[in-house]
């Protein structure tokens, strides 16, 4: 949640420069930067299965090797992503985006250093999560958020560097997190069994690691790109500036609450992997039940709060009354999305803990790309429901995914 707040605050700073800046930052962050996030996080999630099962089986030395293998692969992946970010302006125009929105590229240029911060952050994060070391990451992120807010205010408003300055500060903040995490891993006594130093073995076994990473990348990318594609489609509506701004506010709130569920996703994956590695099927099943229930209850509670403040939530991001009116109408759909997102990530985490990344990838393809996007386009353009239609299509895809994942989870033979 705190890491996500950094991105959210950057877009809030950008949004108060004007509605056009809000639309540009939202398209740059949700439409392009999420591309890199999904790919990096997806490839990094291969570590979830390998490290967590290895830790449960007391094979501690493998955690360091897998972490370094993952870092090598993600750094290499960052090179073509940098090229894509560099040519983001012509790519956006080619995709049919409005020329007024295309200057989003300026914001994207400032996010290039963040690509390689992701490449180092995700392996560090998974390494600690596999050992249930959570608090240090939270403390590091909290301290970094305070620095990030101060720097953003200084750079955007006092120095007047606008969108480019806001994006560069975000990149710097992510690198602060990476360096602090690495220092903790190397110096902490809690990692003395699992951190064995830098090893050339990180460059061995890369093809096998890449194979599992690829399946994980497909799974996460299809999920994160789904929202990215919806934002790009919204840019093709009759009033793209208003549609993008209102969708951005709703998606940012949804994404913030989604981070809560991602935390439960990590908890589910850690417990399932550790308990399976240790050979405890009953503990595995009980962990799934508890984490799903907690995530669902919290999502319902937050949805009620969002509904109560439906007329005011958009003013956090922008002062536009037109945006506020659209977001207010959106809120019932947003509340339903929050509840669904309280269940879906947890069930995905269970399957990742079992090592079923490829299966989840196929489920994502069917639910998001065969149901969600076509349904959203049909409602948004043919039935002229605009942004609300696109959002309704997204709900349809997520709902179908949950039904499938619930059915599969209930049929799991944990002893097997």
Protein Blocks (a to p, Z undefined) as FASTA:
>chain_A
ZZmmmmmmmmmmmmmnojklmmmmmmmmmmmmmmmmmmmmmmmmmmmmmmmmmmmnopak
lmmmmmmmmmmmmmmmmmmmmmmmmmmmmmmmmnopafklmmmmmmmmmmmmmmmmmmmm
mmmmmmmmmnopaklmmmmmmmmmmmmmmmmmmmmmmnonmjmlmmmmmmmmmmmmmmmm
mmmmmmpmklmmmmgbjafklmgoklmmmmmmmmmmmmmmmmmmmmmmmmmmmmmmmblm
lmmmmmmmmmmmmmmmmmmmmmmmmmmmmmmmmmmmnopaklmmmmmmmmmmmmmmmmmm
mmmmmmmmmmmmmmmmoccfklmmmmmmmmmmmmmmmmmmmmmmmmmmmmmmnopmmmmm
mmmmmmmmmmmmmmmmmmmmmnonmjmlmmmmmmmmmmmmmmmmmmmmmmpcfkZZ
